[in-house]
Amino acid sequence: MSEIQRTILSAGIGAALALIAFGCGESSDTPAPPKTAEPAPPSAKPPATAPEAPSDPDTVVEADAELGKADYQIHCASCHGAAGDGDGPVAQALNPKPARHSDGAYMNPLTNDYLFKVIKFGGTSVGKSAMMAPLGGSLSDQQIRNVIAFIRSLADPPYQP
């Protein structure tokens, strides 16, 4: 086996291990790959089988973007990048590429309910890639709301509720 083949094999194994370790499928934090076409906006209507996000106003506590930032760095930045540019270390190995949370033109029209579903139940809950793993087992509903608040803070142009 040549040195080049060993290098390529090592890189592929490293990327696969990173995917397994980070469990996030639509984004990563590897060196920024060249920007590609943005993912198509989600359909206006999620699949009929998509679970509904809780809507009981008595259980909703105001979201805290600073707390959300900490969870984002742990659970999301490996794919979506620390600044939400879709350039996390795992992103190069992913297809489709992770959403760019910093792209306000793409992110701002998405509802908080949509973002809640994709984070809690995974990409397939809204017709997206199964590579975006569900985080509902790792994050509480309040933590998810905090992550959404942080994601909203990344948008350029800024998110306007």
VEXDREN-2710 file (C-alpha; in Angstrom, 1 decimal):
% VEXDREN-2710
k/r/px/py/pz
1/MET/0.0/0.0/0.0
2/SER/1.5/3.4/-1.0
3/GLU/1.9/6.3/1.4
4/ILE/-0.9/8.2/-0.5
5/GLN/-3.3/5.3/-0.1
6/ARG/-2.5/5.0/3.6
7/THR/-3.1/8.7/4.1
8/ILE/-6.4/8.6/2.3
9/LEU/-7.4/5.5/4.2
10/SER/-6.5/7.2/7.5
11/ALA/-8.4/10.3/6.6
12/GLY/-11.5/8.2/5.7
13/ILE/-11.3/6.3/9.0
14/GLY/-10.9/9.5/11.0
15/ALA/-13.9/11.1/9.3
16/ALA/-16.0/8.0/10.0
17/LEU/-14.9/7.9/13.6
18/ALA/-15.7/11.6/14.0
19/LEU/-19.2/11.1/12.6
20/ILE/-19.8/8.3/15.0
21/ALA/-18.4/10.3/18.0
22/PHE/-20.3/13.5/17.3
23/GLY/-23.5/11.9/16.0
24/CYS/-24.5/15.1/14.1
25/GLY/-25.3/14.6/10.4
26/GLU/-26.1/17.8/8.6
27/SER/-23.1/19.9/9.7
28/SER/-19.6/19.7/11.1
29/ASP/-16.6/21.7/12.2
30/THR/-13.8/20.7/9.8
31/PRO/-11.8/23.4/8.0
32/ALA/-14.3/25.3/5.8
33/PRO/-14.9/23.5/2.5
34/PRO/-15.7/25.7/-0.5
35/LYS/-19.2/27.2/-0.2
36/THR/-21.7/25.2/-2.2
37/ALA/-25.3/25.8/-3.1
38/GLU/-27.5/26.3/-0.1
39/PRO/-29.8/23.5/0.8
40/ALA/-33.4/24.0/-0.4
41/PRO/-35.7/25.5/2.2
42/PRO/-37.8/23.0/4.0
43/SER/-41.2/22.2/2.5
44/ALA/-43.9/24.3/4.1
45/LYS/-45.6/21.2/5.5
46/PRO/-43.5/18.6/7.3
47/PRO/-44.4/14.9/6.8
48/ALA/-47.6/13.9/8.5
49/THR/-45.7/11.6/10.8
50/ALA/-43.5/14.3/12.2
51/PRO/-43.9/14.5/16.0
52/GLU/-45.2/17.8/17.3
53/ALA/-43.1/20.0/19.6
54/PRO/-44.7/20.7/23.0
55/SER/-46.8/23.9/22.9
56/ASP/-48.0/24.1/26.5
57/PRO/-47.2/27.8/27.4
58/ASP/-47.0/26.9/31.1
59/THR/-43.9/24.8/30.4
60/VAL/-42.1/27.4/28.3
61/VAL/-39.4/29.4/30.0
62/GLU/-37.7/32.2/28.2
63/ALA/-34.8/31.0/26.1
64/ASP/-31.2/31.9/27.1
65/ALA/-28.8/32.2/24.1
66/GLU/-25.7/32.2/26.3
67/LEU/-26.7/28.8/27.8
68/GLY/-27.6/27.6/24.3
69/LYS/-24.2/28.5/23.1
70/ALA/-22.6/26.0/25.5
71/ASP/-24.9/23.2/24.3
72/TYR/-24.4/24.2/20.7
73/GLN/-20.6/23.9/21.0
74/ILE/-21.0/20.4/22.5
75/HIS/-23.7/19.0/20.3
76/CYS/-23.8/21.1/17.0
77/ALA/-20.5/22.8/16.3
78/SER/-18.7/19.6/15.2
79/CYS/-20.9/19.7/12.1
80/HIS/-22.3/23.2/11.8
81/GLY/-19.1/25.0/12.9
82/ALA/-18.6/27.2/16.0
83/ALA/-20.0/30.2/14.2
84/GLY/-22.7/28.3/12.4
85/ASP/-21.0/28.4/9.0
86/GLY/-21.5/24.7/8.2
87/ASP/-17.8/24.2/8.4
88/GLY/-17.3/22.0/11.5
89/PRO/-14.6/19.4/11.5
90/VAL/-17.0/16.7/10.4
91/ALA/-18.6/18.7/7.6
92/GLN/-16.3/17.7/4.8
93/ALA/-17.3/14.1/5.2
94/LEU/-21.0/14.8/5.2
95/ASN/-23.4/14.6/2.2
96/PRO/-25.6/16.5/2.3
97/LYS/-23.6/19.3/3.8
98/PRO/-24.7/20.8/7.2
99/ALA/-27.0/23.8/7.2
100/ARG/-25.3/27.2/7.6
101/HIS/-26.9/28.6/10.7
102/SER/-25.2/32.0/10.0
103/ASP/-27.1/32.3/6.7
104/GLY/-30.0/34.5/7.7
105/ALA/-31.6/34.3/4.2
106/TYR/-32.0/30.6/4.7
107/MET/-32.5/30.3/8.5
108/ASN/-34.7/33.3/9.3
109/PRO/-37.8/32.0/7.5
110/LEU/-37.6/28.7/9.5
111/THR/-40.0/28.7/12.5
112/ASN/-38.9/27.9/16.0
113/ASP/-41.2/24.9/16.0
114/TYR/-39.4/23.6/12.9
115/LEU/-36.0/24.1/14.5
116/PHE/-37.2/22.4/17.7
117/LYS/-38.4/19.4/15.7
118/VAL/-35.2/18.9/13.8
119/ILE/-33.1/19.3/16.9
120/LYS/-35.2/17.1/19.2
121/PHE/-36.3/14.4/16.7
122/GLY/-33.6/14.5/14.1
123/GLY/-33.5/15.4/10.4
124/THR/-35.9/12.8/9.2
125/SER/-38.7/14.3/11.3
126/VAL/-38.8/17.2/8.9
127/GLY/-37.8/15.4/5.7
128/LYS/-34.1/16.1/6.0
129/SER/-31.1/13.9/6.3
130/ALA/-30.9/11.1/8.8
131/MET/-27.3/12.2/9.4
132/MET/-28.8/14.9/11.7
133/ALA/-29.2/12.8/14.8
134/PRO/-32.1/13.5/17.2
135/LEU/-30.8/15.2/20.3
136/GLY/-34.0/14.9/22.4
137/GLY/-32.3/12.1/24.5
138/SER/-29.3/14.4/25.3
139/LEU/-31.0/17.8/25.7
140/SER/-34.1/18.9/27.6
141/ASP/-36.8/20.9/25.8
142/GLN/-35.5/24.0/27.6
143/GLN/-32.0/23.3/26.5
144/ILE/-33.3/22.9/22.9
145/ARG/-35.0/26.3/23.2
146/ASN/-31.8/27.8/24.4
147/VAL/-29.9/26.3/21.4
148/ILE/-32.5/27.8/19.1
149/ALA/-32.0/31.2/20.7
150/PHE/-28.3/30.9/20.1
151/ILE/-28.8/29.8/16.5
152/ARG/-31.0/32.8/16.0
153/SER/-28.1/35.0/17.2
154/LEU/-25.8/33.7/14.4
155/ALA/-28.0/34.8/11.5
156/ASP/-26.8/37.4/9.0
157/PRO/-28.9/39.3/8.3
158/PRO/-30.1/39.2/11.9
159/TYR/-33.2/37.3/12.8
160/GLN/-36.3/39.4/13.4
161/PRO/-39.0/37.6/15.3
END
